[in-house]
């Protein structure tokens, strides 16, 4: 599985962006997720979409503002980010793993990673 994230950029506080993650190869039975890493900080969980039932989970810090979605027919996952603030500034990574609900929030659980796309929120 190869993943390519896109859609990052510079946005003013309060604005919106939509990130995309295009997957190539077999993604049947793979969960997908978004993580982010700000300068000097560890990579942190943002959002998760489960294969099959499509259940989603989001980090508390973004739950009211971000939406994760996935179009299996296009092998593409999205992250709609609204009401952005400076704390959302980070490199955003998409990731994939064999479907399993356990430890979906841990980066170590994921086998495949995209190259990252930078989101910068100006205040």
C-alpha positions in Angstrom: 0.0 0.0 0.0 1.3 3.4 -0.9 -0.2 6.6 0.4 0.1 10.2 -0.8 -1.3 13.0 1.2 -2.1 16.4 -0.3 -4.1 19.5 0.4 -2.1 21.3 3.0 -1.2 25.0 2.8 -1.4 28.3 4.6 -4.7 29.4 6.0 -5.9 32.1 8.4 -7.2 31.2 11.8 -10.9 30.3 11.5 -10.5 29.0 8.0 -10.9 25.6 6.5 -8.8 23.1 4.5 -9.5 19.6 3.2 -6.7 17.1 3.1 -6.8 14.1 0.8 -4.9 10.8 1.0 -4.8 8.7 -2.1 -4.0 5.1 -1.7 -2.6 2.8 -4.3 -2.5 -0.9 -4.1 -4.8 -3.1 -2.2 -6.7 -1.3 0.6 -9.3 -3.8 1.2 -9.5 -4.6 4.9 -7.3 -1.7 5.8 -8.1 0.9 8.4 -6.9 4.4 7.7 -6.1 7.4 9.9 -4.6 10.9 10.1 -1.9 11.9 12.4 0.0 15.2 12.8 3.3 16.3 14.1 4.1 19.9 15.2 7.7 21.1 15.4 9.4 19.7 18.5 6.4 17.5 19.4 5.6 13.9 19.0 3.3 12.6 16.3 -0.2 12.6 17.6 -3.5 10.9 16.6 -6.1 13.1 14.8 -8.7 10.8 13.2 -9.4 7.2 12.3 -11.7 5.5 9.9 -12.4 1.8 10.3 -12.7 -0.5 7.3 -16.0 -2.2 6.8 -18.5 -0.3 9.0 -16.8 3.0 8.4 -16.9 4.0 12.1 -14.8 7.0 12.8 -13.0 8.3 15.9 -11.4 11.7 16.4 -9.1 13.2 18.9 -10.9 15.4 21.5 -9.0 18.4 20.4 -10.5 18.2 16.9 -13.8 16.3 17.4 -16.0 19.4 17.0 -14.2 20.8 14.0 -12.8 18.0 11.8 -14.5 15.3 9.8 -12.8 12.2 8.5 -14.3 10.4 5.5 -13.4 7.8 3.0 -14.5 6.8 -0.5 -13.5 3.2 -1.0 -14.3 3.3 -4.7 -11.7 6.0 -5.1 -9.2 4.6 -2.6 -9.2 8.0 -1.0 -9.5 9.3 2.5 -10.3 12.9 3.4 -9.9 15.2 6.4 -12.2 18.2 6.4 -10.7 20.7 8.8 -12.8 23.7 10.0 -12.3 26.5 12.4 -8.6 26.1 12.3 -6.4 27.7 14.9 -2.6 28.0 15.4 -2.5 24.8 17.5 -3.5 22.9 14.3 -0.2 23.9 12.6 1.6 20.7 11.9 2.6 18.2 9.2 -0.3 15.9 8.7 0.3 12.3 7.8 -2.1 9.6 6.6 -1.6 6.1 7.6 -3.0 2.6 7.0 -3.0 -0.7 8.9 -4.7 -4.1 8.7 -8.3 -3.7 10.0 -8.4 -3.9 13.8 -9.9 -1.6 16.4 -7.1 -2.1 18.9 -4.7 0.7 19.4 -6.0 2.7 16.5 -4.6 5.9 18.1 -1.0 4.7 18.3 1.3 5.6 15.4 3.2 2.3 16.1 0.1 0.4 15.0 0.3 1.5 11.4 2.3 -0.2 8.7 2.0 2.3 5.9 2.5 6.1 5.9 2.2 8.9 3.4 4.8 11.6 3.0 3.0 14.3 5.0 1.5 17.6 4.0 2.1 20.8 5.9 -0.7 22.8 7.3 0.1 26.3 8.6 -2.5 28.4 10.4 -1.7 32.1 10.7 -3.2 34.1 13.5 
